[in-house]
Amino acid sequence: MAISAHADSLASFLPEIKPADLAPGADAFGPVRDDVPVAPVLKGGETVAWAFLTSDFVGTTGYSGKPIHVVAGIDEDAVLTGVQLVKHSEPIVLIGIPNSRMVELTEGYTGLDLKVEAETGGEGHDLDIISGATVTIMVIDDSLVRGGIKVARALGLGGLSALLADEPKREVDMAKDEVYDWTTLSGDGSVRRLTLDIGQVNAAFEATGDQRAIKRPEPGEPDDTFIDMHMALVSVPSIGKSLLGEAEYQNLTEWLDEGEQAILVLGRGAYSFKGSGYVRGGIFDRIQLIQGDNSVRFFDKQQRRLGKVAASDAPSFTELDIFKIPADAEFDPAEPFRLQLLVQRAVGAVEKTFLTFDLGYKLPEQYLLPVAAPAVVDDATGEAAAKAALWQRIWKDRTVEIGVLGVMLLVLSATFFFQFHATMNARFFYWFRIGYLSMTLFFIGWYANAQLSVVNLMALAGSLRTGFSWDAFLLDPLVFIQWFAVAAALLFWGRGAYCGWLCPFGALQELTNKIARALKVPQWTLPWGLNERLWPAKYMIFLGLFGLSFVSIPLAEKYAEIEPFKTAIILKFMRDWPFVVFALLLLGIGLFIERFYCRYLCPLGGALAIPARMRMFDWLRRYKDCGAPCQTCANECPVQAIHPTGEINPNECVTCLHCQVLYQSEDKCPVVIRQLKRRAKTGSVDLKTPLGQPPANHPNAKPQTVS
């Protein structure tokens, strides 16, 4: 078994753990084995469990890009006897969710039966999610389940055999067509039987405790046959020819399409496995075929009657029916399956109660092709596939959220591309922006917890230094999609697409400031000189954190707490009071100075502003009069990103498009007002009619004709 190499090992963590934490009553650990990195957990010198470190067996990394180290105990029955979270680098847990909550959840995996998990593909248990730490929890779950199954297979615990890759799928030998008699077929298991007498059925209903059913026993003597049901897989040539005969088997093969199979069900006794419901509804409601997680109900179009069994020594039956198993049922004839019989009993005028009985079936070995020797697992390939399966599962679970975010990004892109039209009506655009910011805050932020952070950038830098992998970044689909959208937006519009529209904390600041303005809270405009000198603070904070990440990422993540995002957005202010006071203080200042934190302190904003200098287009339209002499846009810019000389600083602009609203304002823009007056004098425009075209000196304006 290939083991991933890393500095942290099982031996380094065992001194920190009490043996009793991994197995009740244990008092010591034995030495770590050389062949498989596990250590015996001893009780009075006897091995009662095996200790293993999840990161020794699976390489799934958390949101930090590092493994989450969990030590667990597993007993001879492949059941986890104890679980301990020993080390992690998850920032949301380090500085957000209490570590005690994570420890409690991890220890809750004690008692997990890995035999069940192996049979169900790791889905035999409920996943307990902590809000704000979904990715972290899913990584712990994946590591414990997959790592535990690998240990159980390696040690042969719980009857689990060694892990094999590409275990060959058994196939039916379609060339085998020998004909056998009934005695042979029923003796080797080609025909399986379920027999119930009336006494057994009455006893089964009595065991339910349903007095209504008990009072209506089946008529007849206890030894009388209730049902004698037989089943065989007649799409297998040898079985089909033996029971159906050559001609009827040929008819069967013509009836079946590619990938379809068929079973023969025979019955006699007081109870019919078909009933009469199929006559009215077209469905045989008393039987269903079950294989693994799949079940098949049969309809009248999938059924054919058989006149008699071809085998000469076969008993007589009152019901002989062939049922077709459709190809899309994913039925595997080489694997075991069962036919479930529903026994119903009337307990009222229209009410019935039910019991089920199973007739199991497994195709005898002689009808299957020989199995080739399986290949030993390629652990690296299997690990890569498991990691891919984890992030794909997460993406599938969040399909709705991904769709909503996709729509939001499309709407925002359309707004930017057609910004002149979007900002024509000032009132409409005001409420559109309020609605969009509310969606950003409540959906992206408080609901989906998809707030971007400078920690993401530090994790990316760390990953590039140590060996880049997409796995850790794909674990949070909404964050992943946003980063790609931000990267594209930086080339077109700069940092404003994210900071001004998609940042939940930025939205929270702007919305609370709008409320403050509505309540007549005075607004402070910093002197231009002071404003310019405060701008660089966020760049210095970012560079300091980025440099610190080269020394110690955990330390940099702690200092990144200057971002109030986790407190206000991820944890919704449910946190220790110093963090809450800090976040509220920033929001409080923002009531007087709009987006104070975004403008002067945000390291993420500083990080995005640096590459934003490469943007390819200048979308915000300006007049020659802007800045000299007109100062309307500069005075009304909510983040003071417009210089007194009229230029817009793209590093500070949040692309709120308020200047584009003013650009077309018939009440505030002097250029538009002059143009309206000039056109009014010529009689070419009604002053009461809003402008439908850009002003005359607009670069896109059409030539004006004077009437």
Secondary structure, 3 states (H helix, E strand, C coil): CCCCCCCCCHHHHHHHCCHHHHCCCCCEECCCCCCCCEEEEEECCEEEEEEEEHHHCCCCECCCCCECEEEEEECCCCEEEEEEEEECCCHHHHCCCCHHHHHHHHHCCCCCEHHHHHHHCCCCCCCCCCCCCHHHHHHHHHHHHHHHHHHHHHHCHHHCCCCEECCCCCCECCCCCCCCCHHHHHHHCCEEEEEEEHHHHHHHHHHHCCHHHHCCCCCCCCCCEEEEEEEECCCCHHHHHHHHCHHHHHHHHHHCCCCCEEEEEEEECCCCCCCCHHHHHCEEEEEEEEECCEEEEEEHHHEEECCCCCCCCCCCCCEEEEEEECHHHCCCCCCCEEEEEEEEEECCCCCEEEEEEEEEECCCHHHECCCCCCEECCHHHHHHHHHHHHHHHHHHHCHHHHHHHHHHHHHHHHHHHCHHHHCCCHHHHHHHHHHHHHHHHHHHHHHCCCCCCHHHHHHHHHHHHHCCCCHHHHCCHHHHHHHHHHHHHHHHCCCHHHHHHHCHHHHHHHHHHHHHHHCCCCCCCCCHHHHHHHCHHHHHHHHHHHHHHHHCHHHHHHHHHHCCHHHHHHCCCCCCHHHHHHHHHHHHHHCCCCCHHHHHCCHHHHHHHCHHHHCCCCCCCCCCCECCCECHHHHHCCCCCECCCCCECCCCCCCCCHHHHHHCCCCCCHHHHHHHHHHHHCCCCCCCCCCCCCCCCCCCCCCCCCC
